[in-house]
């Protein structure tokens, strides 16, 4: 008797393949480590591995050589860099300050605390990424942990930048009458729904949206909808509309 077929590759198998390729002492690092720890929403297009060995990166795997070897921990059976090193690596590899701020907020959300001063001491001011990490610590906001994806993050930062113009910060992804909403301005009894292309296109999705609006209006809450094109490319219109709602 013979078995026919194959076992489909898994994400964990791909990660182990990358770690084993990098040799003894290797560990997942950068955004790959952050995603494995559930600190990042997306794993990124390639796998990042740090190692004390000298070896060549592959098309789907970027190798980062560290002569002393990375400080690492076993998390759910996988060797990954420590939290402090992971945050520093992410800060060094992305120009996106909001992503680093989100990473810090996720640490507090998962652990219950984030000692900002301790993070500054551990990461110092000399290593790559330390400048951006310290900028993120300067503007640290634990509420970013509630952002669900880049659209939520972008809108929260949009509001942050306009606090001086009277726009308050919203609560993100809170439940009202059993309905989870994207952004809630409690003082204004106003909900902002942020429409991405993937979840608001089909007739069924549009009916779901209308039903949510009816339920929220039953709680005397007004609902407005923006997509990322409006927030990014028509900020004056969005700002004017938000201020009119308040």
PyMOL commands that set and color helices and strands:
alter all, ss='L'
color gray80, all
select helices_A, chain A and resi 11-22+30-36+83-93+97-111+116-123+130-138+142-146+150-160+163-165+186-188+203-218+228-233+235-245
alter helices_A, ss='H'
color red, helices_A
select strands_A, chain A and resi 27-28+47-51+61-65+72-75+78-81+171-176+179-185+190-195+222-227
alter strands_A, ss='S'
color yellow, strands_A
deselect
rebuild
show_as cartoon
